[in-house]
Amino acid sequence: MDTEYRTDNAMDIEKKKIVIEFNVEMETKDGQILRANVYRPDDEEAHPTILIREPYSKDLRPDWGFMSPHLYAREGFAVVLQDVRGSGVSDGTPVFDPGETEDGLETIDWVAKQPWCNGKISMIGLSYYGGTQIQVAQRRPEHLVACAPFMPMGYYFRHSIQLTAPKWFYTQFISAMRLGKFPYDKELLQKMDALMSDSSVVYDLPEYDSRLLTGLPEIPNIEKEGRERIDNLNNAPFWHKNGWEVDVENFDVPCLFGTGWYDGAKPYTLELYGRAKKAKSEKTRENARLIVGPWCHGFTMTRRLNGVDFGPFASWDMFGLYEKVRDWNLHWATGADTPYMHEAPVQTFLMGANEWRGYSEWPPKEAKIVPYYIGSDGHANSRMGDGTLSLTPCGTAESDTYDYDPLDPTPGNEMLHFIEKDEEREDTLVYTTPALTEPVNVTGMVTMKLFAKTDARDTDFFCRIADVFPDGRTLFLASGLVRARYRLAERQPNFIEPGAVYEYEINLSGISNLFLTGHSIRVDICSSSFPEYDRNHNTTDLIGKGIDTVVAHQTILHSAEYPSRILLPVIKAE
């Protein structure tokens, strides 16, 4: 590795007495009052300041981990924990991610003028908190010296064509309830959980008329926003005008990005890091950093995820995440020579080996792309089939076939789980290597090159990679999909000709997994992962509008002329 991973994060920092001011008011240009809790050392000095813009009510959020205002204040920072517009005790109507830009810029200017702030402001936080950072960073505010966006929300176009409508409304309702705009209603949440598990709700068409909306209180802007995105899928000016796409190349601030291998925001986070490394500003390009742990989305950064134990150093506290983020902010606010700034700029958790690895960049330059070819004797359907995955093309057949019925979609989700039950369906093609005779370290970005044809005008192809244990358990690692109409460009539908062969490139994003001796590498091909992703109706109807469905007869080719293969970034053992 380029740089050894360091565990020594200790710094001799004097712990200070702190004061907390509640509901400190800031008036926006349009007359709305945003309220914040301010945590700071109990003195009359000006301090570097951390801004956390809070979407879920500042008075309800636990004092957690690397976002703990108490810890930062005790170590010499002032911390502003602000309820965003329409949340908690702040005035106004929720505006959601792109609409946070102006409020964020005004807040930074306001904070910089306070007597307890020295004019050096950094921002931290994950998920929605991360989105508030990247929204303002593209505008280059004068006093913003560093950002630490973990698991930031984004990919709005892709989410709009992929996430199911019931799931969208359900998750947004939960968020709105936490925003404090109406009381927590346990009975109503139980009702919604029951509806979500009722196939007659999730599978009914059209999805946007879901009964999930029945009896819910009005949620300002949420339904309007969701419908506008669906209505404008192919309207490029809509996405630019409304700020749904972030201009990372215009950043002029160092960014420490963070995500998890099972985080739904992982693809976007890795993309943001890659774009930051190409930014116009040298400050952004040369100082972009990345941390990826074995975590899912949110605050659950523990050693265990869905029953899988990744060892003690997988957890945020043993990894020293707070100390790293603190060191990051301290360095950019004061110029201090902190321990984290001497560590590898990219730190990722290698599953299987269950240890952290350090690199100079992502994807790691040590990784070499190795193609693994899918093949069969004509029946790769299900894990009981004859599908193979190998370094050289093999198998007697040139293709495999399956039917994809939108009314009986292949199930799936993006969380860490064992998927062998999902692989028992005939509409899932399964390709597996023989048991490995030596470990294989796959670390980097994974891409599937798939040759396929169908008798439909539009369809989806979904690919996932998994680690097969010697006892047959199959651990999901990563996945990706391509919607045929958007295979060439987003927002520019280009329907396919039935029966024609197309080459599809499916991005499975990043992984870091050591496939151990005796394990196998597995690739699955199907046409849905429902209800995690919206099913394709196999028609040319507008997404979210049509109610007609067509059964698509899919052919996956793996011949000399059409060598379907997955490209794995392999790091050779030292």
C-alpha positions as CSV (number, residue, x, y, z in Angstrom):
1,M,0.0,0.0,0.0
2,D,1.1,3.6,-0.5
3,T,0.7,4.6,3.1
4,E,0.3,2.4,6.2
5,Y,-2.9,3.0,8.1
6,R,-2.2,4.8,11.3
7,T,-4.2,4.2,14.6
8,D,-2.4,6.9,16.6
9,N,-4.8,9.8,16.6
10,A,-3.9,11.1,20.0
11,M,-3.4,14.9,20.5
12,D,-2.8,16.7,23.7
13,I,-5.7,19.1,23.5
14,E,-6.8,21.0,26.6
15,K,-10.4,20.3,27.4
16,K,-12.4,23.5,28.0
17,K,-15.5,24.4,29.9
18,I,-18.3,25.2,27.5
19,V,-21.5,27.2,27.4
20,I,-24.6,26.5,25.3
21,E,-26.9,29.1,23.9
22,F,-30.2,27.8,22.8
23,N,-32.4,29.0,19.9
24,V,-30.0,31.8,18.8
25,E,-31.9,33.6,16.0
26,M,-30.8,34.5,12.5
27,E,-33.1,36.3,10.1
28,T,-32.9,35.4,6.4
29,K,-33.2,37.9,3.6
30,D,-36.8,36.9,3.0
31,G,-37.7,37.5,6.7
32,Q,-37.7,33.9,8.1
33,I,-36.1,33.2,11.5
34,L,-33.7,30.2,11.6
35,R,-32.8,29.1,15.1
36,A,-29.6,27.4,16.3
37,N,-28.0,26.1,19.4
38,V,-24.5,27.4,19.8
39,Y,-21.9,25.4,21.7
40,R,-18.6,27.2,22.5
41,P,-15.8,27.4,25.0
42,D,-16.7,29.5,28.1
43,D,-14.5,32.5,27.3
44,E,-14.5,35.7,25.4
45,E,-12.2,34.6,22.5
46,A,-13.0,34.0,18.8
47,H,-12.8,30.4,17.8
48,P,-12.8,28.3,14.6
49,T,-16.4,27.4,14.1
50,I,-18.1,24.2,12.9
51,L,-21.5,24.6,11.2
52,I,-24.0,21.7,11.2
53,R,-27.3,22.4,9.4
54,E,-29.8,20.1,11.0
55,P,-32.9,18.7,9.1
56,Y,-34.3,16.6,11.9
57,S,-34.7,19.0,14.8
58,K,-31.6,20.1,16.7
59,D,-33.2,19.4,20.1
60,L,-34.0,15.8,19.3
61,R,-30.7,14.7,17.7
62,P,-28.5,12.5,19.9
63,D,-25.0,13.9,20.7
64,W,-23.4,11.3,18.4
65,G,-19.9,10.5,17.3
66,F,-18.0,12.6,14.9
67,M,-21.0,15.1,14.9
68,S,-20.9,15.7,18.7
69,P,-21.0,19.5,19.3
70,H,-20.1,19.0,22.9
71,L,-16.8,17.2,22.0
72,Y,-15.8,19.9,19.5
73,A,-16.6,22.7,21.9
74,R,-14.6,21.2,24.7
75,E,-11.6,21.1,22.3
76,G,-11.7,24.7,21.3
77,F,-14.3,25.0,18.5
78,A,-17.5,27.0,18.5
79,V,-20.3,24.8,17.0
80,V,-23.5,26.1,15.4
81,L,-26.2,23.4,15.3
82,Q,-29.0,25.1,13.2
83,D,-32.5,23.8,12.4
84,V,-32.8,24.3,8.6
85,R,-35.8,26.2,7.3
86,G,-39.1,24.4,8.2
87,S,-37.5,22.0,10.6
88,G,-37.5,21.9,14.4
89,V,-38.1,25.4,15.7
90,S,-37.0,27.3,12.6
91,D,-39.6,29.2,10.6
92,G,-40.8,28.6,7.1
93,T,-41.6,25.7,4.8
94,P,-39.1,22.9,4.2
95,V,-37.2,23.5,0.9
96,F,-35.0,20.3,0.7
97,D,-31.5,20.0,-0.6
98,P,-31.1,22.3,-3.6
99,G,-33.2,25.0,-1.8
100,E,-30.8,25.0,1.1
101,T,-28.1,26.8,-0.8
102,E,-29.2,30.4,-0.1
103,D,-30.0,29.7,3.5
104,G,-26.6,28.0,3.9
105,L,-24.7,30.9,2.4
106,E,-26.6,33.5,4.6
107,T,-25.9,31.3,7.6
108,I,-22.1,31.2,6.9
109,D,-22.0,35.0,6.5
110,W,-24.0,35.4,9.8
111,V,-21.7,33.0,11.7
112,A,-18.6,34.8,10.5
113,K,-19.8,38.0,12.1
114,Q,-20.4,36.6,15.5
115,P,-17.9,37.6,18.3
116,W,-17.2,33.9,19.1
117,C,-16.2,33.1,15.5
118,N,-12.7,33.8,14.1
119,G,-14.0,33.9,10.5
120,K,-12.9,30.3,9.8
121,I,-15.9,28.0,9.3
122,S,-16.0,24.3,8.4
123,M,-19.1,22.1,7.9
124,I,-19.6,18.5,8.9
125,G,-22.4,15.9,8.8
126,L,-23.9,13.0,6.9
127,S,-26.8,12.3,4.6
128,Y,-29.0,15.5,4.4
129,Y,-26.3,17.3,6.5
130,G,-23.8,16.3,3.8
131,G,-26.1,17.7,1.0
132,T,-26.2,21.1,2.7
133,Q,-22.4,21.3,2.5
134,I,-22.0,20.5,-1.2
135,Q,-24.8,22.9,-2.1
136,V,-23.0,25.8,-0.6
137,A,-19.5,24.7,-1.5
138,Q,-20.2,25.1,-5.2
139,R,-20.8,28.9,-4.5
140,R,-17.4,29.3,-2.9
141,P,-18.4,31.2,0.3
142,E,-15.5,33.4,1.6
143,H,-15.4,32.0,5.1
144,L,-15.8,28.3,4.4
145,V,-12.4,26.6,4.9
146,A,-13.3,22.9,4.9
147,C,-16.1,20.4,4.5
148,A,-16.7,16.8,5.6
149,P,-19.7,15.6,3.7
150,F,-20.4,12.0,4.7
151,M,-23.0,10.0,2.7
152,P,-24.4,13.1,1.0
153,M,-27.8,13.0,-0.6
154,G,-27.7,13.4,-4.4
155,Y,-28.2,11.5,-7.7
156,Y,-31.6,13.0,-7.8
157,F,-32.2,12.1,-11.5
158,R,-31.2,8.5,-11.0
159,H,-33.2,8.2,-7.8
160,S,-36.2,9.5,-9.6
161,I,-36.1,6.9,-12.3
162,Q,-35.0,4.1,-9.9
163,L,-36.8,4.5,-6.5
164,T,-40.3,3.3,-6.3
165,A,-43.0,5.8,-5.6
166,P,-44.4,4.2,-2.5
167,K,-40.9,4.0,-1.0
168,W,-40.3,7.7,-1.9
169,F,-43.4,8.9,-0.1
170,Y,-42.9,6.6,2.8
171,T,-39.3,7.7,3.5
172,Q,-40.1,11.3,2.9
173,F,-43.0,11.1,5.3
174,I,-40.8,9.7,7.9
175,S,-38.3,12.5,7.3
176,A,-41.1,15.1,7.5
177,M,-42.4,13.7,10.8
178,R,-38.8,14.0,12.2
179,L,-38.7,17.6,10.9
180,G,-41.2,18.4,13.6
181,K,-43.8,19.8,11.4
182,F,-46.4,17.5,13.0
183,P,-46.3,15.2,16.0
184,Y,-44.7,11.7,16.0
185,D,-47.6,9.3,15.4
186,K,-46.7,5.7,16.3
187,E,-50.1,4.4,15.1
188,L,-49.8,6.0,11.7
189,L,-46.2,4.7,11.3
190,Q,-47.4,1.2,12.1
191,K,-50.2,1.6,9.5
192,M,-47.7,2.7,6.9
193,D,-45.3,-0.3,7.7
194,A,-48.2,-2.6,7.2
195,L,-49.1,-1.0,3.9
196,M,-45.5,-1.2,2.7
197,S,-45.4,-5.0,3.4
198,D,-48.8,-5.5,1.6
199,S,-48.0,-6.6,-1.9
200,S,-51.4,-5.2,-3.1
201,V,-50.0,-1.8,-2.3
202,V,-46.5,-2.1,-3.6
203,Y,-47.4,-4.0,-6.7
204,D,-50.6,-2.1,-7.8
205,L,-50.3,0.2,-10.7
206,P,-50.1,3.1,-11.2
207,E,-47.6,3.4,-8.4
208,Y,-48.1,7.1,-7.9
209,D,-51.7,6.5,-6.8
210,S,-50.5,4.4,-3.9
211,R,-52.8,4.0,-1.0
212,L,-49.8,5.0,1.2
213,L,-51.0,8.6,0.8
214,T,-54.4,7.9,2.3
215,G,-55.0,9.6,5.6
216,L,-51.6,11.2,5.8
217,P,-51.2,14.8,7.0
218,E,-50.2,17.3,4.4
219,I,-46.4,17.3,3.9
220,P,-45.3,20.7,2.6
221,N,-43.4,20.5,-0.7
222,I,-42.8,16.7,-0.5
223,E,-45.5,15.4,-2.9
224,K,-45.0,18.5,-5.2
225,E,-41.3,17.9,-5.4
226,G,-41.6,14.2,-6.1
227,R,-44.2,14.7,-8.8
228,E,-42.2,17.5,-10.4
229,R,-39.1,15.3,-10.7
230,I,-41.1,12.5,-12.3
231,D,-42.8,14.9,-14.7
232,N,-39.5,16.4,-15.8
233,L,-37.3,13.3,-16.2
234,N,-36.3,14.2,-19.8
235,N,-36.2,18.0,-19.2
236,A,-32.5,18.9,-18.8
237,P,-33.1,22.6,-18.1
238,F,-35.3,21.6,-15.1
239,W,-32.4,19.8,-13.4
240,H,-29.9,22.6,-14.0
241,K,-32.3,25.4,-13.2
242,N,-33.5,23.9,-9.9
243,G,-30.1,23.1,-8.6
244,W,-30.5,19.3,-8.6
245,E,-27.0,18.9,-10.1
246,V,-24.0,20.1,-8.0
247,D,-21.1,21.9,-9.7
248,V,-18.3,20.1,-7.9
249,E,-15.7,21.3,-10.4
250,N,-16.3,24.8,-9.0
251,F,-15.5,23.9,-5.4
252,D,-12.7,25.9,-3.8
253,V,-12.6,24.1,-0.5
254,P,-10.9,20.9,0.8
255,C,-13.4,18.1,1.2
256,L,-13.2,14.9,3.3
257,F,-15.8,12.6,1.8
258,G,-17.1,9.6,3.7
259,T,-19.4,6.7,2.9
260,G,-20.0,3.0,3.5
261,W,-19.9,-0.1,1.3
262,Y,-23.6,-0.6,2.0
263,D,-24.6,3.1,1.9
264,G,-27.2,4.0,-0.7
265,A,-25.3,7.2,-1.2
266,K,-22.0,5.4,-1.9
267,P,-22.1,5.8,-5.7
268,Y,-22.7,9.5,-5.4
269,T,-20.0,10.0,-2.7
270,L,-17.4,8.2,-4.8
271,E,-18.4,10.3,-7.8
272,L,-18.1,13.5,-5.8
273,Y,-14.6,12.5,-4.7
274,G,-13.6,11.7,-8.2
275,R,-15.0,15.0,-9.5
276,A,-13.3,16.9,-6.7
277,K,-10.0,15.5,-7.8
278,K,-10.6,17.2,-11.2
279,A,-11.8,20.5,-9.8
280,K,-10.6,23.8,-11.2
281,S,-9.2,24.8,-7.8
282,E,-5.9,23.3,-6.8
283,K,-7.0,23.6,-3.1
284,T,-9.9,21.2,-3.8
285,R,-8.0,18.9,-6.2
286,E,-4.9,18.3,-4.0
287,N,-6.7,18.0,-0.7
288,A,-9.7,15.7,-1.4
289,R,-9.8,12.8,1.0
290,L,-12.0,9.7,1.3
291,I,-13.1,7.3,4.0
292,V,-15.2,4.1,3.3
293,G,-16.2,1.7,6.0
294,P,-18.3,-1.4,6.2
295,W,-21.3,0.7,7.0
296,C,-24.9,1.4,5.8
297,H,-26.5,4.8,5.5
298,G,-26.9,6.8,8.6
299,F,-25.4,6.8,12.1
300,T,-25.0,3.0,12.4
301,M,-21.3,2.8,11.9
302,T,-20.7,-0.2,14.2
303,R,-18.7,-3.4,13.8
304,R,-21.7,-5.5,13.1
305,L,-24.2,-5.1,10.2
306,N,-27.1,-7.4,9.7
307,G,-25.4,-10.1,11.7
308,V,-22.0,-9.9,10.0
309,D,-19.2,-9.0,12.4
310,F,-16.4,-7.0,10.7
311,G,-14.2,-6.9,13.8
312,P,-13.6,-4.2,16.4
313,F,-11.8,-1.7,14.2
314,A,-14.8,-1.5,11.8
315,S,-16.7,0.7,14.3
316,W,-16.5,4.5,14.0
317,D,-15.1,4.9,17.5
318,M,-12.3,2.3,17.3
319,F,-11.4,3.6,13.9
320,G,-11.1,7.1,15.4
321,L,-13.5,8.8,13.1
322,Y,-14.2,11.7,15.5
323,E,-10.4,12.3,15.9
324,K,-9.9,12.3,12.2
325,V,-12.7,14.8,11.4
326,R,-11.5,16.9,14.3
327,D,-8.0,16.9,13.0
328,W,-9.2,17.8,9.6
329,N,-11.1,20.8,10.8
330,L,-8.3,21.9,13.1
331,H,-5.8,21.8,10.3
332,W,-7.8,23.9,7.9
333,A,-9.0,26.3,10.5
334,T,-5.6,26.9,12.3
335,G,-2.9,25.3,10.2
336,A,-2.1,22.8,13.0
337,D,0.0,19.8,12.0
338,T,-2.5,17.2,13.1
339,P,-1.9,13.4,13.0
340,Y,-4.7,12.7,10.5
341,M,-3.0,14.9,7.9
342,H,-0.1,12.4,7.9
343,E,-2.3,9.4,7.2
344,A,-3.2,8.1,3.8
345,P,-5.7,10.4,2.0
346,V,-7.9,7.4,1.0
347,Q,-8.8,4.9,3.7
348,T,-11.1,2.0,2.9
349,F,-12.1,-1.1,4.8
350,L,-11.2,-4.4,3.2
351,M,-14.0,-6.8,4.0
352,G,-13.0,-10.4,4.3
353,A,-9.6,-9.4,5.7
354,N,-11.6,-7.1,8.1
355,E,-8.9,-4.4,8.2
356,W,-8.3,-0.8,7.0
357,R,-6.1,-0.1,4.0
358,G,-4.6,3.2,3.0
359,Y,-4.1,4.5,-0.6
360,S,-3.0,7.6,-2.3
361,E,-6.1,7.8,-4.5
362,W,-9.4,6.2,-5.4
363,P,-9.6,3.9,-7.3
364,P,-6.3,2.6,-6.0
365,K,-3.5,2.7,-8.7
366,E,-2.3,-0.7,-7.4
367,A,-5.5,-2.4,-8.8
368,K,-5.3,-3.9,-12.2
369,I,-8.5,-4.6,-14.2
370,V,-9.1,-8.3,-14.7
371,P,-12.0,-9.6,-16.9
372,Y,-14.0,-12.5,-15.6
373,Y,-16.2,-14.0,-18.4
374,I,-19.7,-15.4,-17.8
375,G,-20.5,-18.7,-19.5
376,S,-22.8,-21.8,-19.3
377,D,-24.0,-24.9,-21.0
378,G,-27.3,-23.1,-21.7
379,H,-29.1,-23.0,-18.3
380,A,-27.5,-20.5,-15.9
381,N,-31.0,-19.9,-14.4
382,S,-30.8,-19.9,-10.6
383,R,-28.0,-20.9,-8.4
384,M,-28.8,-24.5,-9.2
385,G,-28.0,-23.9,-12.9
386,D,-24.7,-24.3,-14.8
387,G,-23.5,-20.8,-15.0
388,T,-19.7,-20.3,-14.8
389,L,-17.4,-17.3,-14.2
390,S,-13.8,-17.6,-15.3
391,L,-10.7,-15.8,-16.5
392,T,-11.2,-17.3,-20.0
393,P,-14.5,-17.9,-21.8
394,C,-15.9,-21.3,-21.3
395,G,-19.2,-23.3,-21.6
396,T,-20.8,-24.9,-24.7
397,A,-23.7,-22.4,-25.1
398,E,-23.6,-18.9,-26.5
399,S,-26.4,-17.5,-24.4
400,D,-28.8,-17.8,-21.6
401,T,-32.5,-16.7,-21.5
402,Y,-35.1,-15.7,-18.9
403,D,-38.4,-13.9,-18.8
404,Y,-38.9,-10.7,-16.9
405,D,-42.5,-10.0,-15.7
406,P,-43.0,-6.6,-14.1
407,L,-46.0,-8.0,-12.3
408,D,-43.7,-10.6,-10.6
409,P,-40.4,-8.7,-10.3
410,T,-37.2,-10.2,-9.0
411,P,-36.8,-9.0,-5.3
412,G,-33.8,-7.3,-4.0
413,N,-32.3,-4.6,-1.7
414,E,-29.0,-2.8,-1.3
415,M,-28.4,-3.7,2.3
416,L,-25.8,-6.2,3.4
417,H,-27.6,-9.6,3.4
418,F,-27.2,-13.2,2.3
419,I,-28.9,-13.6,-1.1
420,E,-29.0,-17.3,-1.8
421,K,-32.8,-17.5,-1.5
422,D,-33.1,-14.7,-4.1
423,E,-31.0,-16.8,-6.4
424,E,-33.5,-19.6,-6.6
425,R,-35.7,-17.9,-9.1
426,E,-35.6,-18.8,-12.8
427,D,-35.5,-15.2,-13.8
428,T,-32.1,-14.8,-12.2
429,L,-29.0,-16.0,-14.1
430,V,-26.1,-17.0,-11.8
431,Y,-22.5,-17.3,-12.8
432,T,-19.9,-18.6,-10.3
433,T,-16.1,-19.3,-10.2
434,P,-14.8,-22.6,-8.9
435,A,-13.6,-22.4,-5.3
436,L,-10.6,-20.1,-5.1
437,T,-7.2,-21.7,-4.5
438,E,-5.8,-18.4,-3.2
439,P,-7.3,-15.1,-1.9
440,V,-8.4,-12.5,-4.5
441,N,-8.4,-8.8,-3.3
442,V,-11.0,-6.9,-5.4
443,T,-10.7,-3.2,-4.5
444,G,-11.9,-0.4,-6.8
445,M,-14.7,0.3,-9.3
446,V,-16.5,-2.7,-10.8
447,T,-18.1,-2.6,-14.2
448,M,-20.2,-5.2,-16.1
449,K,-19.9,-5.3,-19.9
450,L,-23.1,-7.1,-20.9
451,F,-24.3,-8.1,-24.4
452,A,-28.0,-8.6,-24.4
453,K,-31.2,-8.5,-26.5
454,T,-34.9,-8.4,-25.7
455,D,-38.2,-8.4,-27.5
456,A,-39.3,-5.2,-25.6
457,R,-38.7,-1.5,-26.6
458,D,-37.3,-0.8,-23.1
459,T,-36.2,-2.9,-20.2
460,D,-33.7,-3.0,-17.3
461,F,-30.6,-5.2,-16.7
462,F,-29.4,-5.6,-13.2
463,C,-26.1,-7.0,-12.1
464,R,-24.8,-7.8,-8.6
465,I,-21.6,-9.3,-7.3
466,A,-21.4,-11.6,-4.3
467,D,-19.0,-13.6,-2.1
468,V,-20.0,-17.3,-1.9
469,F,-18.8,-18.9,1.3
470,P,-17.8,-22.6,1.5
471,D,-21.1,-23.5,3.2
472,G,-23.1,-22.0,0.4
473,R,-24.0,-18.7,2.0
474,T,-23.8,-15.9,-0.5
475,L,-22.9,-12.4,0.8
476,F,-24.2,-9.5,-1.4
477,L,-21.4,-7.0,-2.1
478,A,-22.6,-4.5,-4.7
479,S,-25.0,-4.0,-7.6
480,G,-25.9,-1.7,-10.5
481,L,-28.5,-1.4,-13.2
482,V,-29.0,0.1,-16.6
483,R,-32.3,1.3,-18.0
484,A,-32.2,0.6,-21.7
485,R,-33.8,3.9,-22.7
486,Y,-31.0,5.8,-20.8
487,R,-28.1,3.5,-21.8
488,L,-26.5,6.3,-23.9
489,A,-27.3,9.4,-21.9
490,E,-29.4,10.5,-18.9
491,R,-32.5,12.5,-19.7
492,Q,-32.2,11.5,-23.4
493,P,-34.4,8.4,-23.9
494,N,-33.3,6.2,-26.8
495,F,-35.5,3.2,-27.1
496,I,-34.1,-0.1,-28.3
497,E,-35.0,-2.2,-31.3
498,P,-36.6,-5.6,-30.3
499,G,-34.3,-8.5,-31.2
500,A,-31.2,-6.3,-31.7
501,V,-28.0,-7.0,-29.7
502,Y,-26.7,-4.1,-27.6
503,E,-23.7,-3.8,-25.3
504,Y,-24.6,-2.4,-21.9
505,E,-22.2,-1.0,-19.4
506,I,-23.4,-1.5,-15.8
507,N,-21.6,0.4,-13.1
508,L,-21.6,-1.5,-9.8
509,S,-19.7,1.3,-8.1
510,G,-16.9,0.5,-5.7
511,I,-16.1,-2.4,-3.5
512,S,-13.2,-3.7,-1.4
513,N,-13.5,-7.4,-0.6
514,L,-11.0,-10.1,0.0
515,F,-12.4,-13.3,-1.5
516,L,-10.8,-15.9,0.7
517,T,-9.4,-19.3,-0.3
518,G,-12.3,-21.7,-0.6
519,H,-14.7,-19.0,-1.4
520,S,-16.1,-18.2,-4.9
521,I,-16.9,-15.0,-6.8
522,R,-20.4,-14.8,-8.1
523,V,-22.2,-12.6,-10.6
524,D,-26.0,-12.5,-10.9
525,I,-28.0,-11.0,-13.9
526,C,-31.7,-10.3,-13.7
527,S,-34.0,-7.4,-14.7
528,S,-35.2,-6.0,-11.4
529,S,-34.4,-5.5,-7.7
530,F,-37.8,-4.7,-6.4
531,P,-39.0,-2.8,-4.3
532,E,-35.5,-1.2,-3.8
533,Y,-35.7,0.0,-7.4
534,D,-38.6,0.9,-9.6
535,R,-39.5,-2.0,-11.9
536,N,-39.4,-1.3,-15.6
537,H,-42.8,-1.9,-17.4
538,N,-40.9,-2.9,-20.6
539,T,-42.9,-0.2,-22.5
540,T,-42.2,3.2,-23.9
541,D,-44.6,4.9,-21.4
542,L,-43.3,7.8,-19.4
543,I,-41.8,6.6,-16.1
544,G,-44.3,6.8,-13.3
545,K,-47.2,7.3,-15.7
546,G,-48.0,4.1,-17.4
547,I,-50.1,1.2,-16.1
548,D,-49.6,-1.3,-18.9
549,T,-46.8,-3.9,-18.6
550,V,-45.2,-6.4,-21.0
551,V,-43.3,-9.6,-20.2
552,A,-39.8,-9.2,-21.7
553,H,-38.0,-12.3,-23.1
554,Q,-34.3,-11.6,-22.3
555,T,-31.3,-13.1,-23.9
556,I,-27.8,-12.7,-22.3
557,L,-25.0,-13.5,-24.8
558,H,-21.6,-14.9,-23.9
559,S,-20.0,-16.0,-27.2
560,A,-16.7,-15.2,-28.9
561,E,-18.5,-12.4,-30.8
562,Y,-20.3,-11.1,-27.7
563,P,-18.1,-11.8,-24.7
564,S,-20.1,-10.6,-21.7
565,R,-17.7,-10.1,-18.7
566,I,-17.3,-8.3,-15.4
567,L,-14.2,-6.2,-15.0
568,L,-12.8,-6.6,-11.5
569,P,-10.0,-4.4,-10.0
570,V,-7.6,-6.9,-8.5
571,I,-4.8,-6.0,-6.2
572,K,-2.1,-8.6,-6.1
573,A,-0.8,-9.8,-2.8
574,E,2.4,-8.2,-1.7
